[in-house]
C-alpha cells in the first residue's frame, strides 16, 4: 500500500488500537474475543517490548497493530536464551488482505534483528506465516516444556544458525496469562457486539489441538 506508514504506538493510540484489535478478532477464534484485553494488559508487563510495539496508518487512520514480548528457550543443558513472540497482530477488517500484516511483520522483524534478537516463536496458522520465513518449530528442535510439538507452533531464526545443534523447550512470557473473568468484564464495558458461533472457530480448534509426532 503506497500510503501506508509505520510508527511506534503512543499512549494516545491505546484506545483506538484496542478497538481495532477487538474488531479484527471478534468471533474469529471463539464467540467474542479477549485479544483487546490482552493488548490492554501487555503494555504494563516487564516482558513487553515497546520498541517493537508498532502501528500502521493509512490515510491518517490506524489500520494495523503488532505487539511483541520476550519469550524463552531452554536447551538440553538448562541454558536459557531470550527470544521473541509477537501477538496480537491485527488489521482493521475493512483493510484486510491488502498486505498490511506483511509490512507489519517484515518491518518489526527488521527492527528485532537490529535490537539483537536471534529468534521468534509464535503460535498461528502456518498458511499466514510460512511466506514470511517461518517454519514448524519442530524443524528447529523446539518443543513445549512437556516435549510435545504443536502443529501451530512456528519459529524463525533472525540470526541464521542461532538455534542449531540443540534441542529447545519453549516457554512464553507470563504476560499472556490473564483472568478470563477480567477479560469478559473489560469487553462488557465496551459498545456491545454480538457473539456468534462460526465455522472458522471449529477450524481454529482443530488446528490448536493438532500435534506433530515426536519422532
N, C-alpha and C positions, 0 to 999 in steps of 0.2 A: 504494500500500500504506500503510495507516494507521499501521503500526508501524515504518515504515522511517525510519532516521536516517542522515545522512551526517556524516563527520568526517575529519580528516586521518589518514593512515596513520601508525603509530608503529613503531619497531623491534620491539616485541613482536608486531606483526602479520605480520612478514615471512614467516615460515614458513607460516602459515595462508593468507596471500594467494597465495603461490606454489603452494600445494596447490590452492587454489580455481581459479587460472588453469590449472593443469595439467588439472584435471578438466573444465573448460569447453572446452579446446581439443584434448584428446587425440583423435586420429583425425579431427578436423574438416576440416583442410585437406590433411594428409598423414598417413600412418601414424605414430602418435606425435604429438609436438609439441615445440616449443622455446620457446614463449611464456613459460613459467615461468622458464626460464633467462634469457631476455631481461629479465624483471622483476628477476631477481636481480642482474644487472649494471647495469641502467639507473640504479639509485639512486646509484651512485658516479660517474656521469658529470657533467661540468660543465654539460651542456645539460639535465639533468634538472631539473624544476621541482617542488620539494617542496610548494609552496603549492597545487598542483593535483593532488597525489597523494592521492586520496580513496578511502575505503572506505564501503560501505553495510552497515548492520546491521539485522537484523530479529529480534525475539525474543531479543536478546542474542547472536546469531550473525552472523558475517561472511557476507554473501551476494553481495557485488559489489565490484568494484575498477576504478578508472580511473587511468591514469598519463599524464603529458604530458612532452614535451621541446620545447625550442626547435627550430625549423627556419628555412629561409631562402629568400627570394625575391630574385632579381636582375633588374632591369629592363633595357631595351634600351640604357641609358646606363651600365650597370655599377653602378648604385646598389643597395645591398643593404637589404632590410627584414627584420627579425626577426619571425617569426610562430610559430605553434604547430602541433604534431602530437600527437594522442593515440593511445595504444595501448601495451600491450594494454588492452582493456576486457573485463571478464569478469563473468559472473553464474553463480553456482553452478547446476549442471544442474537440480537439483530445484526451483529458484526462477526458472527462465527463463520468459519470456512473461508476466510479471506487472508490467511497467513499470519494473523496476529499472534497466535500462540507460538508459531515457529520463530518469529522475531523475538518474542519474549524469552524463549528458551535459549536461542543461539546467543543473544546479547548477554544474558545473565551468565551463561556458561563461560563466555569470554571473560567477563569480569571475575568469575570464580577462579579461572586459571591465573589471572593477574594477581589475585589475592593469595595464590599459592596452594589452593586446594587441589588434591590429586584424584578425587573420585566422587561420583554421585550415585546414590542408590535411591530408587523410587519404587512405588507400587502403583501400577497403572496398566491400561490396556496396551499390549505391545504394538498394536496397529497404529497407535498415536505417537510412538516414540522410537521405533526402530529406524525410521528415516533420519533421526537426529543422532544416530550412532549408538543408541542403547542396545544392549544385548541381554539375554537371560542372565540373571545374576549367577546362576549355576555355572555358566561358562567361565566365570572369573573366580570360581571356588567359593562363592558367598552363599551361606545358608542362614536361616533363622537360628536363634540360640538352641532350639530343640533339634537342630540338624536337618530340618525339612527345607525344601526348595519350592516356594510358592511359584506357580506359573506366571503370576503377575508381578513378581519382584524382578526389576530390571536394574542394570548397572552400566556405568560409563566411566572409563578411565580418562581423566582430564590430562594426566601425565602418562604417556604410553609406558606400559610395563610396571606401573606403580603397584599393582596388586599381584604380580606374577610370583609364582613359587611358593604360595601359601594357601592354606585353607582358612576361610574367614567366617566368623559369626557376626551377623548384623544386628545392631541394636539402634532403634530410632530414638530420638530425643523424647523425654517425658513431657516435652512441650505439647505433644499431640494427645496427651491424656486429658480428658475433661469429663465433667459430670453431665450425663445426658439430661438430667432434670434441669440443670442450669442452662443448657443449650435450648431446651424447649421453652423455658421461661423467657429467654432472650428473644427467641423468634416470636413468641406470643405478644411481645410488646411492640412489634413492628406491624405495618399495614398487612392485613390478612391476605394470604394466598391459599388457594385450595390444594390440599394434599391429595394426591392421586396415586393409585397403583397402576404402573405402566409396564409393558413388556421389557423395556430396557433395564428395569430393576432386576428382573429374573436373569437376564444375560450377565449383569454385573455379579449377581450372587454366584452363578455358575463359575465364572472366571475367578472370583475371590476364593472359592473353595478348592480350586484345582491345584494340585501339586505335581512336581516332576519326580520321577524315580530317583532314589539316592545314588544309584549306580548306573 
